[in-house]
Amino acid sequence: MSAVPATDAAVGRVDVRSVSIDVGPANERFTALERLDFTVEPGEFVCVLGPSGCGKSTLLGAMAGHVPLTRGEIAVDGEPVDGPHRNRGLVFQQHTLFPWKRVIDNVAFGLKMNGLGLAERHREARELLALVGLQGFESRYPVQLSGGMQQRVEIARTLINRPHVLLMDEPFGALDAQTRRMMQRLLLDIWTRMRTTVLFVTHDIDEALFLADRILVLSHRPARIVADIAVPLARPRDDESTVAAEFIDIKRRCLALLREAA
C-alpha cells in the first residue's frame, strides 16, 4: 500500500454539548436525541451503538452539518458545526458514487471541486485507491465492482479531502459476513496509517468491539447516552480478539444495555 500522510495529531477533536434534536413535520415533531454530552479526542475511534431507530444516524448527520440542532452545540477543533465542511467526511451504508464516472474520477471528485488540476487529482486518487487495495481498478465504473469494492471507492473518495473527522453510518451493513470482516480490517489499517478521528455508527456489538477504542451506547428514542465504555483490547486486532475474555465481558454488558434500551 502507498504511504499516505497521517492527519495532524492535533486535529479531529469533537465536542458535543447538551445536544437535543427534534425532527419531523410541525404537527408530528418528536425528540430524536436528548441532552447528549461527550467528547472525542483527536485520532480516537469511537463506535455509536444503539437500537434501530434510536437516532444514531441523526447524530451523525448533525455532526456532518446536514441536520440542524434544536438545542446545544457540536464543535470540531473548537469551531461550531453550522453546515457541511470538507474537514468532516461522511460515508453511508449505500454508496453514493457517480455511475457515469470512472473509479479514479469518483475518488478525485472532491479535489476537482477544490480546483486542483487533472494530473494532481489523479495522482492523489491513485494513492488512495492503492491504500484501499484497488490499484488497477482506476478505469472501471462502479457497476463493474462488487459491493465491498464500491465501499472501498466510497472510503477513498471521502479520505482524499484528508478530513479531520470520518463519520461512518453503518458502512458495512449491507455486506456479507466475510466481506464485512475484510472491510473492518481494511478500515483499521487505514485508520492506523492516517489517524483520522472516526465516529462509526453500528447496531452490531461484535463490530463495535472489534473496531473501537470506546463505545457510546444510546437508549431508545429519545436517545440519551446510557454508557460510555472503554474497549481495552490490544491492537492490532484479529479474529482471536473476538474470543478474548475482555471482549466477551463487554459484549455481555452491551447486550444487557441494549435489552434495557429496547
C-alpha atoms as an extended CHARMM CRD file, in Angstrom:
* protein
*
       262  EXT
         1         1  MET       CA              0.0000000000        0.0000000000        0.0000000000  PROA      1               0.0000000000
         2         2  SER       CA              1.1210000000        3.5590000000       -0.6980000000  PROA      2               0.0000000000
         3         3  ALA       CA              2.2050000000        5.7570000000        2.1590000000  PROA      3               0.0000000000
         4         4  VAL       CA             -0.4650000000        8.3450000000        2.8810000000  PROA      4               0.0000000000
         5         5  PRO       CA              0.2940000000       11.2580000000        5.2020000000  PROA      5               0.0000000000
         6         6  ALA       CA             -1.2440000000       10.9700000000        8.6420000000  PROA      6               0.0000000000
         7         7  THR       CA             -3.7330000000       13.5950000000        9.7070000000  PROA      7               0.0000000000
         8         8  ASP       CA             -2.2140000000       16.1430000000       12.0760000000  PROA      8               0.0000000000
         9         9  ALA       CA             -2.4880000000       14.5730000000       15.5410000000  PROA      9               0.0000000000
        10        10  ALA       CA             -3.6590000000       17.9160000000       16.9550000000  PROA      10              0.0000000000
        11        11  VAL       CA             -6.8670000000       17.9920000000       14.8960000000  PROA      11              0.0000000000
        12        12  GLY       CA            -10.0600000000       15.9780000000       14.9920000000  PROA      12              0.0000000000
        13        13  ARG       CA            -11.4080000000       16.7870000000       18.4630000000  PROA      13              0.0000000000
        14        14  VAL       CA            -15.1970000000       16.6330000000       18.6550000000  PROA      14              0.0000000000
        15        15  ASP       CA            -17.2040000000       18.2370000000       21.4610000000  PROA      15              0.0000000000
        16        16  VAL       CA            -20.9180000000       17.5130000000       21.7720000000  PROA      16              0.0000000000
        17        17  ARG       CA            -22.5420000000       19.6940000000       24.4080000000  PROA      17              0.0000000000
        18        18  SER       CA            -26.1460000000       19.3370000000       25.6310000000  PROA      18              0.0000000000
        19        19  VAL       CA            -27.3290000000       18.4000000000       22.1460000000  PROA      19              0.0000000000
        20        20  SER       CA            -31.0320000000       17.7940000000       21.5630000000  PROA      20              0.0000000000
        21        21  ILE       CA            -32.5810000000       17.3500000000       18.1250000000  PROA      21              0.0000000000
        22        22  ASP       CA            -36.2750000000       17.4530000000       17.2340000000  PROA      22              0.0000000000
        23        23  VAL       CA            -37.2620000000       16.0530000000       13.8360000000  PROA      23              0.0000000000
        24        24  GLY       CA            -40.3840000000       15.6260000000       11.7140000000  PROA      24              0.0000000000
        25        25  PRO       CA            -43.0530000000       17.9590000000       10.3420000000  PROA      25              0.0000000000
        26        26  ALA       CA            -44.5580000000       20.5510000000       12.6690000000  PROA      26              0.0000000000
        27        27  ASN       CA            -47.6710000000       18.5240000000       13.5190000000  PROA      27              0.0000000000
        28        28  GLU       CA            -45.7190000000       15.2870000000       14.1060000000  PROA      28              0.0000000000
        29        29  ARG       CA            -42.4980000000       16.6090000000       15.6160000000  PROA      29              0.0000000000
        30        30  PHE       CA            -40.6660000000       14.4480000000       18.1450000000  PROA      30              0.0000000000
        31        31  THR       CA            -37.3600000000       14.4800000000       20.0210000000  PROA      31              0.0000000000
        32        32  ALA       CA            -34.8300000000       12.0960000000       18.4490000000  PROA      32              0.0000000000
        33        33  LEU       CA            -31.8190000000       12.9550000000       20.6520000000  PROA      33              0.0000000000
        34        34  GLU       CA            -31.9230000000       14.4610000000       24.1260000000  PROA      34              0.0000000000
        35        35  ARG       CA            -29.1270000000       16.1920000000       26.0690000000  PROA      35              0.0000000000
        36        36  LEU       CA            -26.1540000000       14.3390000000       24.5990000000  PROA      36              0.0000000000
        37        37  ASP       CA            -22.7820000000       15.2430000000       26.1250000000  PROA      37              0.0000000000
        38        38  PHE       CA            -19.4680000000       13.6780000000       25.1000000000  PROA      38              0.0000000000
        39        39  THR       CA            -16.0050000000       14.4320000000       23.7410000000  PROA      39              0.0000000000
        40        40  VAL       CA            -13.9580000000       12.5140000000       21.1690000000  PROA      40              0.0000000000
        41        41  GLU       CA            -10.2120000000       13.0850000000       21.2990000000  PROA      41              0.0000000000
        42        42  PRO       CA             -8.1120000000       13.5860000000       18.1340000000  PROA      42              0.0000000000
        43        43  GLY       CA             -7.3630000000       10.2490000000       16.4550000000  PROA      43              0.0000000000
        44        44  GLU       CA             -9.8180000000        8.2920000000       18.6060000000  PROA      44              0.0000000000
        45        45  PHE       CA            -12.0360000000        5.5510000000       17.1200000000  PROA      45              0.0000000000
        46        46  VAL       CA            -15.4950000000        5.7160000000       18.7050000000  PROA      46              0.0000000000
        47        47  CYS       CA            -18.4480000000        3.4990000000       17.8370000000  PROA      47              0.0000000000
        48        48  VAL       CA            -22.0280000000        4.6040000000       18.4780000000  PROA      48              0.0000000000
        49        49  LEU       CA            -24.2170000000        1.6410000000       19.3520000000  PROA      49              0.0000000000
        50        50  GLY       CA            -27.9460000000        1.5860000000       19.9210000000  PROA      50              0.0000000000
        51        51  PRO       CA            -31.2730000000        0.0080000000       18.9660000000  PROA      51              0.0000000000
        52        52  SER       CA            -32.6870000000        0.5530000000       15.4860000000  PROA      52              0.0000000000
        53        53  GLY       CA            -34.4210000000        3.8940000000       15.0770000000  PROA      53              0.0000000000
        54        54  CYS       CA            -32.9050000000        5.4490000000       18.1850000000  PROA      54              0.0000000000
        55        55  GLY       CA            -31.2780000000        8.3850000000       16.3570000000  PROA      55              0.0000000000
        56        56  LYS       CA            -27.7370000000        7.1730000000       15.6300000000  PROA      56              0.0000000000
        57        57  SER       CA            -27.8710000000        8.3560000000       12.0120000000  PROA      57              0.0000000000
        58        58  THR       CA            -29.4390000000       11.6500000000       13.1190000000  PROA      58              0.0000000000
        59        59  LEU       CA            -26.4500000000       12.2490000000       15.3940000000  PROA      59              0.0000000000
        60        60  LEU       CA            -24.0030000000       11.5760000000       12.5600000000  PROA      60              0.0000000000
        61        61  GLY       CA            -25.9760000000       13.8290000000       10.2390000000  PROA      61              0.0000000000
        62        62  ALA       CA            -25.7810000000       16.6220000000       12.8140000000  PROA      62              0.0000000000
        63        63  MET       CA            -22.0190000000       16.1640000000       13.1270000000  PROA      63              0.0000000000
        64        64  ALA       CA            -21.7060000000       16.3330000000        9.3470000000  PROA      64              0.0000000000
        65        65  GLY       CA            -23.6810000000       19.5860000000        9.3530000000  PROA      65              0.0000000000
        66        66  HSD       CA            -26.7130000000       18.2380000000        7.4850000000  PROA      66              0.0000000000
        67        67  VAL       CA            -29.1530000000       18.0730000000       10.4400000000  PROA      67              0.0000000000
        68        68  PRO       CA            -29.8320000000       21.2550000000       12.4660000000  PROA      68              0.0000000000
        69        69  LEU       CA            -29.6500000000       21.1670000000       16.2530000000  PROA      69              0.0000000000
        70        70  THR       CA            -32.6530000000       22.1320000000       18.3520000000  PROA      70              0.0000000000
        71        71  ARG       CA            -30.5100000000       22.8440000000       21.4050000000  PROA      71              0.0000000000
        72        72  GLY       CA            -26.8400000000       22.5900000000       22.3050000000  PROA      72              0.0000000000
        73        73  GLU       CA            -23.6720000000       22.7330000000       20.2290000000  PROA      73              0.0000000000
        74        74  ILE       CA            -21.3350000000       20.4660000000       18.2740000000  PROA      74              0.0000000000
        75        75  ALA       CA            -17.7880000000       21.7200000000       17.7020000000  PROA      75              0.0000000000
        76        76  VAL       CA            -14.8870000000       20.2380000000       15.7300000000  PROA      76              0.0000000000
        77        77  ASP       CA            -11.4740000000       21.5570000000       16.7570000000  PROA      77              0.0000000000
        78        78  GLY       CA            -13.2280000000       24.3330000000       18.6670000000  PROA      78              0.0000000000
        79        79  GLU       CA            -15.2530000000       25.5580000000       15.6710000000  PROA      79              0.0000000000
        80        80  PRO       CA            -19.0480000000       25.1850000000       15.8970000000  PROA      80              0.0000000000
        81        81  VAL       CA            -20.5880000000       22.9270000000       13.2410000000  PROA      81              0.0000000000
        82        82  ASP       CA            -23.0270000000       25.0870000000       11.2750000000  PROA      82              0.0000000000
        83        83  GLY       CA            -23.0490000000       23.2450000000        7.9420000000  PROA      83              0.0000000000
        84        84  PRO       CA            -21.1000000000       20.7100000000        5.8570000000  PROA      84              0.0000000000
        85        85  HSD       CA            -17.3060000000       21.1170000000        5.6530000000  PROA      85              0.0000000000
        86        86  ARG       CA            -14.5160000000       19.1800000000        3.9830000000  PROA      86              0.0000000000
        87        87  ASN       CA            -12.8930000000       18.5240000000        7.3900000000  PROA      87              0.0000000000
        88        88  ARG       CA            -15.8060000000       16.1790000000        8.1410000000  PROA      88              0.0000000000
        89        89  GLY       CA            -16.2230000000       13.2410000000        5.7420000000  PROA      89              0.0000000000
        90        90  LEU       CA            -19.3860000000       11.1140000000        5.7290000000  PROA      90              0.0000000000
        91        91  VAL       CA            -19.6610000000        7.5140000000        4.4760000000  PROA      91              0.0000000000
        92        92  PHE       CA            -23.1040000000        5.8990000000        4.1850000000  PROA      92              0.0000000000
        93        93  GLN       CA            -24.2100000000        2.2490000000        4.1230000000  PROA      93              0.0000000000
        94        94  GLN       CA            -25.1640000000        2.5150000000        0.4470000000  PROA      94              0.0000000000
        95        95  HSD       CA            -22.5360000000        4.0270000000       -1.7950000000  PROA      95              0.0000000000
        96        96  THR       CA            -23.1950000000        7.4020000000       -3.4310000000  PROA      96              0.0000000000
        97        97  LEU       CA            -20.7750000000        7.0170000000       -6.3470000000  PROA      97              0.0000000000
        98        98  PHE       CA            -21.4690000000        8.6310000000       -9.6930000000  PROA      98              0.0000000000
        99        99  PRO       CA            -22.3030000000        5.7090000000      -12.0270000000  PROA      99              0.0000000000
       100       100  TRP       CA            -21.1770000000        7.6150000000      -15.1280000000  PROA      100             0.0000000000
       101       101  LYS       CA            -17.7030000000        8.3760000000      -13.7600000000  PROA      101             0.0000000000
       102       102  ARG       CA            -14.7370000000        6.0390000000      -13.6800000000  PROA      102             0.0000000000
       103       103  VAL       CA            -13.4290000000        4.9530000000      -10.2780000000  PROA      103             0.0000000000
       104       104  ILE       CA            -10.4750000000        7.3480000000      -10.4040000000  PROA      104             0.0000000000
       105       105  ASP       CA            -12.7360000000       10.3080000000      -11.2190000000  PROA      105             0.0000000000
       106       106  ASN       CA            -15.1820000000        9.3670000000       -8.4600000000  PROA      106             0.0000000000
       107       107  VAL       CA            -12.3290000000        9.4000000000       -5.9560000000  PROA      107             0.0000000000
       108       108  ALA       CA            -10.8490000000       12.6250000000       -7.3300000000  PROA      108             0.0000000000
       109       109  PHE       CA            -14.1760000000       14.4760000000       -7.4230000000  PROA      109             0.0000000000
       110       110  GLY       CA            -13.6190000000       16.4260000000       -4.1910000000  PROA      110             0.0000000000
       111       111  LEU       CA            -10.2660000000       17.6980000000       -5.4320000000  PROA      111             0.0000000000
       112       112  LYS       CA            -11.8850000000       18.8130000000       -8.6850000000  PROA      112             0.0000000000
       113       113  MET       CA            -14.3540000000       20.8610000000       -6.6490000000  PROA      113             0.0000000000
       114       114  ASN       CA            -11.3540000000       22.4220000000       -4.8710000000  PROA      114             0.0000000000
       115       115  GLY       CA             -9.8020000000       23.4850000000       -8.1850000000  PROA      115             0.0000000000
       116       116  LEU       CA             -6.8640000000       21.0520000000       -8.4460000000  PROA      116             0.0000000000
       117       117  GLY       CA             -5.6390000000       20.1660000000      -11.9290000000  PROA      117             0.0000000000
       118       118  LEU       CA             -6.3040000000       16.7870000000      -13.5270000000  PROA      118             0.0000000000
       119       119  ALA       CA             -2.7850000000       15.3710000000      -13.1360000000  PROA      119             0.0000000000
       120       120  GLU       CA             -2.5620000000       16.2720000000       -9.4320000000  PROA      120             0.0000000000
       121       121  ARG       CA             -6.0030000000       14.9770000000       -8.5050000000  PROA      121             0.0000000000
       122       122  HSD       CA             -5.4420000000       11.7210000000      -10.3970000000  PROA      122             0.0000000000
       123       123  ARG       CA             -2.0930000000       11.2590000000       -8.6370000000  PROA      123             0.0000000000
       124       124  GLU       CA             -3.7250000000       11.6480000000       -5.2280000000  PROA      124             0.0000000000
       125       125  ALA       CA             -6.6630000000        9.4450000000       -6.2470000000  PROA      125             0.0000000000
       126       126  ARG       CA             -4.2620000000        6.6560000000       -7.2750000000  PROA      126             0.0000000000
       127       127  GLU       CA             -2.5720000000        6.8810000000       -3.8550000000  PROA      127             0.0000000000
       128       128  LEU       CA             -5.9080000000        6.4790000000       -2.0810000000  PROA      128             0.0000000000
       129       129  LEU       CA             -7.0070000000        3.6340000000       -4.3680000000  PROA      129             0.0000000000
       130       130  ALA       CA             -3.7590000000        1.8290000000       -3.5810000000  PROA      130             0.0000000000
       131       131  LEU       CA             -4.3940000000        2.4160000000        0.1330000000  PROA      131             0.0000000000
       132       132  VAL       CA             -7.8040000000        0.7140000000       -0.1010000000  PROA      132             0.0000000000
       133       133  GLY       CA             -6.4820000000       -2.1570000000       -2.2280000000  PROA      133             0.0000000000
       134       134  LEU       CA             -7.9380000000       -1.0950000000       -5.5900000000  PROA      134             0.0000000000
       135       135  GLN       CA             -4.7770000000       -0.4400000000       -7.5780000000  PROA      135             0.0000000000
       136       136  GLY       CA             -5.5060000000       -1.4520000000      -11.1850000000  PROA      136             0.0000000000
       137       137  PHE       CA             -9.2320000000       -0.6320000000      -10.9820000000  PROA      137             0.0000000000
       138       138  GLU       CA             -8.8980000000        3.0590000000      -11.7750000000  PROA      138             0.0000000000
       139       139  SER       CA            -10.6450000000        2.8450000000      -15.1610000000  PROA      139             0.0000000000
       140       140  ARG       CA            -13.5860000000        0.6910000000      -14.0530000000  PROA      140             0.0000000000
       141       141  TYR       CA            -17.0830000000        2.0210000000      -13.4840000000  PROA      141             0.0000000000
       142       142  PRO       CA            -18.9690000000        1.4380000000      -10.2030000000  PROA      142             0.0000000000
       143       143  VAL       CA            -21.3300000000       -1.1060000000      -11.7890000000  PROA      143             0.0000000000
       144       144  GLN       CA            -18.2920000000       -3.2600000000      -12.6060000000  PROA      144             0.0000000000
       145       145  LEU       CA            -17.3270000000       -3.5760000000       -8.9270000000  PROA      145             0.0000000000
       146       146  SER       CA            -18.6260000000       -5.7400000000       -6.0880000000  PROA      146             0.0000000000
       147       147  GLY       CA            -20.3990000000       -4.1570000000       -3.1130000000  PROA      147             0.0000000000
       148       148  GLY       CA            -17.2590000000       -4.3170000000       -0.9900000000  PROA      148             0.0000000000
       149       149  MET       CA            -15.1720000000       -2.7310000000       -3.7310000000  PROA      149             0.0000000000
       150       150  GLN       CA            -17.7120000000        0.0460000000       -4.1790000000  PROA      150             0.0000000000
       151       151  GLN       CA            -17.4500000000        0.8230000000       -0.4640000000  PROA      151             0.0000000000
       152       152  ARG       CA            -13.6640000000        0.9540000000       -0.7720000000  PROA      152             0.0000000000
       153       153  VAL       CA            -14.0580000000        3.5530000000       -3.5100000000  PROA      153             0.0000000000
       154       154  GLU       CA            -16.5040000000        5.4630000000       -1.2870000000  PROA      154             0.0000000000
       155       155  ILE       CA            -13.9900000000        5.4810000000        1.5810000000  PROA      155             0.0000000000
       156       156  ALA       CA            -11.1650000000        6.6000000000       -0.7300000000  PROA      156             0.0000000000
       157       157  ARG       CA            -13.3450000000        9.3970000000       -2.1220000000  PROA      157             0.0000000000
       158       158  THR       CA            -14.0500000000       10.6350000000        1.4060000000  PROA      158             0.0000000000
       159       159  LEU       CA            -10.4390000000       10.3610000000        2.5870000000  PROA      159             0.0000000000
       160       160  ILE       CA             -9.0000000000       12.2880000000       -0.3630000000  PROA      160             0.0000000000
       161       161  ASN       CA            -10.0540000000       15.5350000000        1.3580000000  PROA      161             0.0000000000
       162       162  ARG       CA             -7.9790000000       14.4990000000        4.4110000000  PROA      162             0.0000000000
       163       163  PRO       CA            -10.9220000000       15.0100000000        6.8080000000  PROA      163             0.0000000000
       164       164  HSD       CA            -10.1560000000       15.6560000000       10.4580000000  PROA      164             0.0000000000
       165       165  VAL       CA            -13.1990000000       13.5240000000       11.3560000000  PROA      165             0.0000000000
       166       166  LEU       CA            -14.5040000000       10.4990000000        9.4310000000  PROA      166             0.0000000000
       167       167  LEU       CA            -18.2110000000        9.8360000000       10.0580000000  PROA      167             0.0000000000
       168       168  MET       CA            -19.3960000000        6.3510000000        9.0610000000  PROA      168             0.0000000000
       169       169  ASP       CA            -23.0770000000        5.3800000000        9.0760000000  PROA      169             0.0000000000
       170       170  GLU       CA            -23.2200000000        1.5490000000        9.1440000000  PROA      170             0.0000000000
       171       171  PRO       CA            -20.9500000000        1.4560000000        6.0650000000  PROA      171             0.0000000000
       172       172  PHE       CA            -20.6230000000       -2.3460000000        6.0450000000  PROA      172             0.0000000000
       173       173  GLY       CA            -24.1870000000       -3.2230000000        6.9890000000  PROA      173             0.0000000000
       174       174  ALA       CA            -25.1720000000       -4.4100000000        3.5020000000  PROA      174             0.0000000000
       175       175  LEU       CA            -22.1310000000       -6.6810000000        3.0380000000  PROA      175             0.0000000000
       176       176  ASP       CA            -21.8980000000      -10.4250000000        3.6420000000  PROA      176             0.0000000000
       177       177  ALA       CA            -20.0960000000      -11.5650000000        6.8030000000  PROA      177             0.0000000000
       178       178  GLN       CA            -16.7850000000      -12.4320000000        5.1420000000  PROA      178             0.0000000000
       179       179  THR       CA            -16.5860000000       -9.1940000000        3.1500000000  PROA      179             0.0000000000
       180       180  ARG       CA            -17.6530000000       -7.2410000000        6.2050000000  PROA      180             0.0000000000
       181       181  ARG       CA            -14.7750000000       -8.5640000000        8.3220000000  PROA      181             0.0000000000
       182       182  MET       CA            -12.3490000000       -7.8740000000        5.4780000000  PROA      182             0.0000000000
       183       183  MET       CA            -13.5880000000       -4.2810000000        5.3010000000  PROA      183             0.0000000000
       184       184  GLN       CA            -13.3030000000       -3.8920000000        9.0750000000  PROA      184             0.0000000000
       185       185  ARG       CA             -9.6540000000       -4.9630000000        8.9110000000  PROA      185             0.0000000000
       186       186  LEU       CA             -9.0510000000       -2.6190000000        5.9920000000  PROA      186             0.0000000000
       187       187  LEU       CA            -10.6130000000        0.2930000000        7.8670000000  PROA      187             0.0000000000
       188       188  LEU       CA             -8.4410000000       -0.3590000000       10.9230000000  PROA      188             0.0000000000
       189       189  ASP       CA             -5.3520000000       -0.4810000000        8.7130000000  PROA      189             0.0000000000
       190       190  ILE       CA             -6.2720000000        2.8490000000        7.0820000000  PROA      190             0.0000000000
       191       191  TRP       CA             -7.0540000000        4.4050000000       10.4710000000  PROA      191             0.0000000000
       192       192  THR       CA             -3.6870000000        3.2260000000       11.8400000000  PROA      192             0.0000000000
       193       193  ARG       CA             -1.9130000000        4.9230000000        8.9330000000  PROA      193             0.0000000000
       194       194  MET       CA             -3.8980000000        8.1730000000        8.8350000000  PROA      194             0.0000000000
       195       195  ARG       CA             -5.0040000000        8.5470000000       12.4990000000  PROA      195             0.0000000000
       196       196  THR       CA             -8.1550000000       10.3790000000       11.4970000000  PROA      196             0.0000000000
       197       197  THR       CA            -10.7850000000       10.6320000000       14.2350000000  PROA      197             0.0000000000
       198       198  VAL       CA            -13.5470000000        8.1240000000       13.4490000000  PROA      198             0.0000000000
       199       199  LEU       CA            -17.1640000000        8.0380000000       14.6350000000  PROA      199             0.0000000000
       200       200  PHE       CA            -18.7380000000        4.8200000000       13.4240000000  PROA      200             0.0000000000
       201       201  VAL       CA            -22.4450000000        4.0470000000       13.7870000000  PROA      201             0.0000000000
       202       202  THR       CA            -23.4670000000        0.3990000000       14.0760000000  PROA      202             0.0000000000
       203       203  HSD       CA            -26.1110000000       -1.8080000000       15.6860000000  PROA      203             0.0000000000
       204       204  ASP       CA            -23.6710000000       -4.7620000000       15.6790000000  PROA      204             0.0000000000
       205       205  ILE       CA            -21.9780000000       -5.2630000000       19.0650000000  PROA      205             0.0000000000
       206       206  ASP       CA            -19.2220000000       -7.5010000000       17.6580000000  PROA      206             0.0000000000
       207       207  GLU       CA            -18.3580000000       -4.8940000000       15.0240000000  PROA      207             0.0000000000
       208       208  ALA       CA            -18.2020000000       -2.1300000000       17.6280000000  PROA      208             0.0000000000
       209       209  LEU       CA            -15.9400000000       -4.1900000000       19.8870000000  PROA      209             0.0000000000
       210       210  PHE       CA            -13.6590000000       -5.1910000000       17.0110000000  PROA      210             0.0000000000
       211       211  LEU       CA            -13.1640000000       -1.5990000000       15.8550000000  PROA      211             0.0000000000
       212       212  ALA       CA            -13.4900000000        0.8500000000       18.7080000000  PROA      212             0.0000000000
       213       213  ASP       CA            -11.4270000000        2.4790000000       21.4240000000  PROA      213             0.0000000000
       214       214  ARG       CA            -14.7350000000        3.4690000000       23.0420000000  PROA      214             0.0000000000
       215       215  ILE       CA            -18.3870000000        2.5840000000       22.5930000000  PROA      215             0.0000000000
       216       216  LEU       CA            -21.1800000000        5.0770000000       23.2360000000  PROA      216             0.0000000000
       217       217  VAL       CA            -24.4080000000        3.1930000000       23.9240000000  PROA      217             0.0000000000
       218       218  LEU       CA            -27.6180000000        5.0700000000       23.1740000000  PROA      218             0.0000000000
       219       219  SER       CA            -31.0350000000        4.4060000000       24.6650000000  PROA      219             0.0000000000
       220       220  HSD       CA            -34.2910000000        4.0800000000       22.7700000000  PROA      220             0.0000000000
       221       221  ARG       CA            -35.7590000000        7.3120000000       21.4050000000  PROA      221             0.0000000000
       222       222  PRO       CA            -35.4130000000        9.9910000000       22.5860000000  PROA      222             0.0000000000
       223       223  ALA       CA            -31.8320000000        8.7950000000       22.6640000000  PROA      223             0.0000000000
       224       224  ARG       CA            -29.5970000000        9.5080000000       25.6170000000  PROA      224             0.0000000000
       225       225  ILE       CA            -26.1320000000        8.1160000000       26.3380000000  PROA      225             0.0000000000
       226       226  VAL       CA            -26.6120000000        5.2470000000       28.7870000000  PROA      226             0.0000000000
       227       227  ALA       CA            -22.9680000000        4.0790000000       28.7970000000  PROA      227             0.0000000000
       228       228  ASP       CA            -19.5240000000        5.1990000000       27.6280000000  PROA      228             0.0000000000
       229       229  ILE       CA            -17.4500000000        2.0160000000       27.5410000000  PROA      229             0.0000000000
       230       230  ALA       CA            -13.6740000000        1.8250000000       27.0320000000  PROA      230             0.0000000000
       231       231  VAL       CA            -12.5430000000       -1.1640000000       24.9330000000  PROA      231             0.0000000000
       232       232  PRO       CA             -9.1920000000       -2.3100000000       26.3940000000  PROA      232             0.0000000000
       233       233  LEU       CA             -8.4090000000       -4.9060000000       23.7050000000  PROA      233             0.0000000000
       234       234  ALA       CA             -4.8580000000       -4.6860000000       22.3650000000  PROA      234             0.0000000000
       235       235  ARG       CA             -4.2060000000       -3.5510000000       18.8040000000  PROA      235             0.0000000000
       236       236  PRO       CA             -3.8040000000       -4.7390000000       16.1220000000  PROA      236             0.0000000000
       237       237  ARG       CA             -6.9480000000       -6.8400000000       16.4350000000  PROA      237             0.0000000000
       238       238  ASP       CA             -7.7510000000      -10.1000000000       14.7080000000  PROA      238             0.0000000000
       239       239  ASP       CA            -10.2410000000      -12.9510000000       14.9920000000  PROA      239             0.0000000000
       240       240  GLU       CA             -8.5600000000      -14.1080000000       18.2100000000  PROA      240             0.0000000000
       241       241  SER       CA             -9.5530000000      -10.7770000000       19.7840000000  PROA      241             0.0000000000
       242       242  THR       CA            -13.2150000000      -11.7800000000       19.4840000000  PROA      242             0.0000000000
       243       243  VAL       CA            -12.7930000000      -14.7370000000       21.8540000000  PROA      243             0.0000000000
       244       244  ALA       CA            -10.7930000000      -12.8460000000       24.4930000000  PROA      244             0.0000000000
       245       245  ALA       CA            -12.3270000000      -12.6980000000       27.9700000000  PROA      245             0.0000000000
       246       246  GLU       CA            -12.4950000000       -8.8730000000       27.8600000000  PROA      246             0.0000000000
       247       247  PHE       CA            -14.3600000000       -8.9960000000       24.5260000000  PROA      247             0.0000000000
       248       248  ILE       CA            -16.9510000000      -11.4210000000       25.8870000000  PROA      248             0.0000000000
       249       249  ASP       CA            -17.3970000000       -9.4670000000       29.1400000000  PROA      249             0.0000000000
       250       250  ILE       CA            -18.0220000000       -6.1640000000       27.3280000000  PROA      250             0.0000000000
       251       251  LYS       CA            -20.3130000000       -7.8980000000       24.8370000000  PROA      251             0.0000000000
       252       252  ARG       CA            -22.4770000000       -9.1860000000       27.7170000000  PROA      252             0.0000000000
       253       253  ARG       CA            -22.6280000000       -5.6840000000       29.1780000000  PROA      253             0.0000000000
       254       254  CYS       CA            -23.6270000000       -4.1700000000       25.8100000000  PROA      254             0.0000000000
       255       255  LEU       CA            -26.2980000000       -6.8350000000       25.2780000000  PROA      255             0.0000000000
       256       256  ALA       CA            -27.7850000000       -6.0770000000       28.6860000000  PROA      256             0.0000000000
       257       257  LEU       CA            -27.7640000000       -2.3320000000       27.9730000000  PROA      257             0.0000000000
       258       258  LEU       CA            -29.4540000000       -2.7870000000       24.5930000000  PROA      258             0.0000000000
       259       259  ARG       CA            -32.1040000000       -5.0540000000       26.1160000000  PROA      259             0.0000000000
       260       260  GLU       CA            -32.8500000000       -2.3370000000       28.6830000000  PROA      260             0.0000000000
       261       261  ALA       CA            -32.8430000000        0.3260000000       25.9490000000  PROA      261             0.0000000000
       262       262  ALA       CA            -35.3890000000       -1.6240000000       23.8960000000  PROA      262             0.0000000000
